[in-house]
Amino acid sequence: MIKIRTTPVTFGGPTSEGSPYWRFKTAIKTQYSGERFLGKGEVALAFTIYLQRSRVGPDRNDLDNFLKPVIDALCEEGYFGEEQIGEISISRSIVDSAADEGLAIEISRR
């Protein structure tokens, strides 16, 4: 499992260079350094999103909305193709401070 130190951002809003969404994807691209699975069958993805309690609540930061930027970043960097995804799990862990926010990524063969 590789932990990415960044502020997780959900899909939606501006995606242009410098936006929070763009910074989230860039952090994933620059910090993730796992095995590449292109051309090697299906993969299983497991993500843990670390968020401050203040960012969690009704109509706030739905877990499924974090998937798109993470998957897009990993596909753009050539770790796997979207057609290879056979399983996804995502969980949330509450942390005390913004410095502890981030994302843990685990990719394995299925």
Secondary structure, 3 states (H helix, E strand, C coil): CEEEECCCCCCCCCCCCCCHHHHHHHHHHHHCCCCCCCCCCCEEEEEEEEEEHHHCECCECCCHHHHHHHHHHHHHCCCCCHHHEEEEEEEEEEECCHHHCEEEEEEEEC
